[in-house]
Amino acid sequence: MAQETFTVEEINPKHGFARLRPETGQGMLHTALYPDPELTHAPPFQLRQGDRVSGERRGQTVSEVSWVTRVEPPWEEVERVAELLALLERWEIRIPFEARVLAEYSWRESREDPLRDELQAQLPTFFDFDGAHPFEDPSLLERLSAAMQPYLPGFSVQPVQGQPAVRVEPGAVEIVAGVGSWDIPQPTFAPMIAEVNARLAAAQAPVRWVPTREDWMLAPPALAALLQKHGLLEGTSIPT
């Protein structure tokens, strides 16, 4: 079927579709809110009002949709991201993307998030999901102990043989594991993280283990507050 050109007149995020007006002819048609990335060769962006797209008309719907032109994200969104990048640089965190590019990811509700990916790459995290599941990660406690040495000299944490617990030094404090699961392992480690954060606070250390969507990130509380303000540390039910 022949490709036609359309303009996005309206989006409906709640129901996942957009309304298109053909540039020739009458009537309104529908299409999915997210064009197929394999067809568009672009990140999985959401359509926005004013975009021009091409596609194949099939009854009252349009398929095989790809962009002709995309409207620019609002200037205030670009400014917000630019200000955030400037603030992150004060913490020596440099993101290798222009503010306009990151603003488009945010404004178009992309299923990819290069800003969050960069932050996770530059700030230490507790889990190593790429290496192993937390329940099978033999270096998890060793990494934690090593990460704490600049702030808590002599700190170590070891499993208690035959018990669902760990022993934290100095002080030989035993911490019983929480109740987690293979799919949601975070609660298993939450009591231990709470103990570590209490020690960091007592030592007036500049960092804490801050909960993220599926993990913890080692960061200064002020930096964590900045990231939370900008929605980069998603809400979590993990105890802190």
C-alpha positions, 0 to 999 in steps of 0.5 A: 500500500502507498505511504501517506503523510499525516500530522499528529493532531492529538495524543491519548497517553492513557489509552496509548493512541494518537489521532492523525490528520492526513495531509491530503483527504478528509477525516481523522485516523488512529495509530499507536502512540509509540511508532515502531523503533525498527521502522523509525531508526529512532529511540522509542519516543512517544508521538507529540502534537505537531509531528509529521509522520508517514504511514499506511492507511488501513481503514481508520488506522495508520500502520508502518508509522515513521517520522517525517519531522518531530517537533522540538521539545518545549524550551522550558524543558530544555532549560530545566535539563540544562540547569540540571546538567550544570548542577551535576557538573558541580558534583563532577558528574558530566553527562555526554549528551546535549540538554536538548537531546535529553529533554526530548527523551524526557518530554516524549516519555521514552522507554530509554533513559540515557541520563539515568543510565549515565548516572548509574554508570558514574555512581556506585551501586550496591547490586551488580545485576549484569554480573550475577543475581544478588543471591548468587553474587559471591563478591557482593559483601566484599564490594560493600566492604571495599566501598566503605573503607574511605568512610569507615576504615576497618569496616567489614561484613561477613555472612553468619554461617548457617543463619540468614544473617551477616556480622558487621565489624567493628562491633560484631553486630549481627544483622538478620536478613529481611524477607525478600524473594528471587524476583524482589531481592531488595528487602533481604538486604535492607536491614544491612543497608540500614545498619551501614547508613547508620554508621555512615551518619555516626561517622559524619561521612559525606555519602549514604546508600540511597534507594533507587528503583531497583537498587541502592546508589552511593551518593551524597545526600544533597546529590540524592535530593537533587536527583529525587527533585528531578525524578531521577531516583524513582519512588521505592518501598525499600526501607532506608 
